[in-house]
Amino acid sequence: MNKPVVVIGIGEIGSVFARGFLRLGYPVVPVMRDMDMGVVAADVSEPEMVIVAVAEKDLHATLQQLPDAWRDKLVLLQNELLPRDWQQHGLETPTVISVWFEKKRGMDSKVVIASPVCGPFADEVKQALEALNIPVSVVADAGAMLRELVVKNLYILTTNIAGLECGGNVRELWLNHNELACSVAGDVLDIQEFLVGEALDRTALVEGMLAAFDGDPEHGCMGRSAPARLQRALAIADEAGLEVPALRRIAAAALPSDK
């Protein structure tokens, strides 16, 4: 029998990964919010892999509490993910996937573009998702995967933050509010460059974002997390001493005042 796959966080996305590995014949061990990971790890000390499918706001608390036996088995899939997020926990080479499919309650998975994955368990993740007809591309090296992570961050932050002002979908954002989209994207890339500690190929990253726009032109811009994403972006900009004028202008109108 295959070793079990542990899934921490059985929300909509976590359930997709669980179903994919079940299709391949892996036992799946779910870890819910109220469960002690240490107790589970005592019973499942040698899993095939451990998929961390918690929300981005819960990632760091989860990694802090991670049992030692699981640390070299990780698959991470959060939005707004960058190497510094796992490196600060002493994790060197987790498997990382940039999820480009949407899963909401009562609907099947909706693919935008193929989801890139990189790391020790990349092939297994690809097989599991493709068993559910979700396309995945394996990325060979960490540098290429960094670009993929930044593209996803650029997409999410630009559409969510610009959506606070204009609403609509990604096609309308790019065609009807192009100046807004470009100014927000520029501010977002300023923040991403600070977070990764290097200059980025902005043209290539914007082209990657536009490929995702083409993958699902009707995708709505503003999700429920948009205000929180803007607040996090501004906190990072303040830390870095960045001006980010478009983000600050939108925040002045869209976020509640402390006064």
C-alpha positions in Angstrom: 0.0 0.0 0.0 1.1 3.6 -0.7 2.2 5.7 2.2 -0.5 8.1 3.4 -0.8 11.7 2.2 -1.5 14.1 5.0 -3.7 17.2 4.1 -3.6 20.0 6.6 -6.8 22.0 6.0 -9.7 20.4 4.2 -11.3 23.4 2.7 -12.3 23.6 -1.0 -8.7 23.5 -2.4 -7.5 21.0 0.1 -10.3 18.7 -0.7 -9.3 18.8 -4.4 -5.8 17.6 -3.6 -7.2 14.9 -1.3 -9.5 13.6 -4.0 -6.7 13.5 -6.5 -4.4 11.4 -4.3 -7.3 9.1 -3.4 -7.8 8.6 -7.2 -4.1 7.4 -7.3 -4.6 5.0 -4.5 -3.0 6.9 -1.6 -4.7 6.9 1.8 -5.4 10.5 2.9 -5.2 11.6 6.5 -7.0 14.9 7.0 -5.9 17.4 9.7 -8.6 19.8 10.7 -8.3 23.1 12.6 -9.1 21.6 16.0 -6.7 18.6 15.7 -3.3 18.4 17.3 -0.7 17.9 14.5 1.7 16.3 17.0 -0.8 13.6 17.9 -1.5 12.9 14.2 2.2 12.8 13.5 2.7 10.2 16.3 0.5 7.9 14.3 1.6 9.0 10.8 5.3 9.6 11.2 6.3 8.6 7.7 3.8 10.0 5.2 4.4 10.2 1.5 3.9 14.0 1.7 2.2 16.6 3.8 0.0 19.1 1.9 -0.4 22.4 3.7 -3.8 23.7 2.4 -4.6 26.3 5.1 -5.4 29.9 4.2 -2.5 32.2 3.7 -3.3 34.0 7.0 -2.8 30.7 8.8 0.4 29.6 7.0 3.0 30.8 9.4 1.2 29.6 12.6 0.9 26.2 10.9 4.5 26.0 9.9 5.6 27.0 13.4 3.7 24.1 14.9 4.7 21.6 12.2 6.0 18.3 13.7 9.7 17.6 12.8 8.8 14.3 11.1 6.9 16.2 8.5 9.2 19.1 7.7 10.9 17.5 4.7 7.6 16.3 3.2 5.8 19.6 2.6 3.7 20.8 -0.3 2.7 24.5 -0.1 0.0 26.1 -2.2 -1.0 29.4 -0.6 -1.6 32.7 -2.5 0.9 35.5 -1.8 3.6 32.8 -1.3 7.3 33.6 -1.7 10.6 31.8 -0.6 11.0 34.0 2.5 7.7 32.5 3.8 9.2 29.1 4.1 12.8 30.0 4.6 12.0 31.9 7.9 10.9 28.5 9.3 14.1 26.8 8.3 12.5 25.0 5.4 14.8 24.6 2.4 13.1 22.8 -0.4 9.4 22.3 0.0 7.4 21.4 -3.0 5.5 24.5 -4.1 2.5 24.8 -6.5 1.0 28.0 -7.8 -2.7 27.1 -7.9 -4.5 28.4 -11.0 -7.8 26.7 -10.6 -10.8 27.9 -8.6 -12.9 25.7 -6.4 -16.0 27.0 -4.7 -18.7 25.1 -2.8 -21.2 23.3 -5.0 -19.1 23.7 -8.2 -16.4 21.6 -9.8 -12.9 23.0 -10.2 -12.6 25.8 -12.8 -9.2 26.0 -14.5 -7.7 29.3 -15.4 -4.3 28.1 -16.8 -2.0 25.2 -16.0 -0.7 25.3 -12.4 3.1 25.2 -12.2 4.7 23.1 -9.5 8.4 22.7 -8.4 10.1 20.5 -5.8 10.6 16.9 -4.7 7.0 15.9 -5.0 6.2 17.8 -8.2 5.6 14.7 -10.3 3.2 13.2 -7.7 1.2 16.4 -7.4 1.0 16.6 -11.2 -0.3 13.1 -11.4 -2.9 13.6 -8.7 -4.4 16.8 -10.1 -4.3 15.5 -13.7 -6.3 12.5 -12.4 -9.0 15.2 -11.9 -8.4 16.8 -15.3 -6.6 19.8 -13.8 -3.5 20.6 -15.9 -0.2 21.0 -14.1 3.3 21.9 -15.5 6.4 20.8 -13.7 9.0 23.7 -13.3 12.6 22.6 -13.3 14.3 25.1 -11.0 13.7 27.4 -8.2 14.4 30.5 -10.2 11.7 29.7 -12.7 9.3 28.9 -9.9 10.0 32.2 -8.2 8.8 33.9 -11.4 5.6 31.8 -11.4 4.9 32.8 -7.8 5.4 36.5 -8.5 3.1 36.2 -11.5 0.4 34.8 -9.3 0.9 37.5 -6.7 0.8 40.1 -9.3 -2.4 38.7 -10.7 -4.2 38.4 -7.3 -3.0 41.7 -5.9 -3.5 43.8 -9.0 -7.0 42.5 -9.7 -8.2 42.5 -6.1 -6.9 46.0 -5.3 -7.9 47.6 -8.6 -11.2 45.9 -8.2 -11.9 47.8 -5.0 -12.1 50.9 -7.3 -13.6 49.6 -10.5 -15.2 46.2 -9.8 -16.0 44.1 -12.9 -13.9 41.3 -14.3 -10.3 41.0 -15.5 -11.1 41.7 -19.2 -12.9 44.9 -18.3 -10.1 45.9 -16.0 -7.5 45.6 -18.7 -9.6 47.1 -21.6 -11.5 49.8 -19.8 -9.3 50.7 -16.8 -5.9 50.1 -18.2 -4.2 53.1 -16.6 -5.5 51.9 -13.2 -4.4 48.4 -13.8 -0.9 49.4 -14.9 -0.4 51.8 -11.9 -1.5 49.2 -9.4 0.6 46.5 -11.1 3.6 48.9 -10.9 3.1 49.4 -7.1 2.6 45.6 -6.6 5.9 44.9 -8.4 7.7 47.4 -6.3 6.6 45.4 -3.2 7.5 42.1 -4.8 11.0 43.3 -5.6 11.4 44.3 -2.0 10.2 40.9 -0.8 12.4 38.8 -3.1 15.4 41.2 -2.8 16.1 41.5 -6.5 15.0 43.3 -9.6 12.4 41.5 -11.7 11.6 41.3 -15.4 8.4 43.4 -15.2 7.5 43.0 -18.8 7.6 39.2 -18.6 5.6 39.2 -15.4 2.9 41.4 -16.8 2.7 39.1 -19.8 2.3 36.2 -17.5 -0.6 38.0 -15.7 -2.2 38.8 -19.1 -2.0 35.1 -20.1 -4.0 34.4 -16.9 -6.5 37.1 -17.9 -7.0 35.4 -21.2 -7.5 32.0 -19.5 -10.6 33.3 -17.7 -11.6 36.8 -19.0 -14.8 36.8 -16.9 -13.0 36.2 -13.6 -14.2 38.8 -11.1 -11.6 41.2 -9.9 -12.6 41.8 -6.3 -12.8 38.9 -3.9 -13.8 39.0 -0.3 -10.1 39.1 0.7 -9.4 42.3 -1.3 -9.4 44.8 1.6 -7.1 42.5 3.7 -4.7 42.1 0.8 -4.5 45.8 0.3 -3.8 46.3 4.0 -1.1 43.7 4.0 0.5 45.3 0.9 0.5 48.7 2.5 2.1 47.3 5.7 4.9 45.9 3.6 5.3 49.1 1.6 5.6 51.1 4.9 8.2 48.6 6.1 10.2 49.1 2.8 9.7 52.8 2.6 7.9 52.5 -0.7 5.6 55.2 -2.0 3.0 53.0 -3.8 0.8 56.0 -4.7 -1.9 54.0 -6.5 -2.4 51.7 -3.6 -2.5 54.5 -1.1 -5.1 56.4 -3.1 -7.3 53.4 -3.4 -6.9 52.7 0.3 -7.9 56.2 1.2 -11.3 55.7 -0.6 -11.9 52.0 0.1 -10.6 51.2 3.5 -12.2 52.3 6.8 -10.5 55.3 8.4 -8.9 54.9 11.9 -10.2 58.4 12.8 
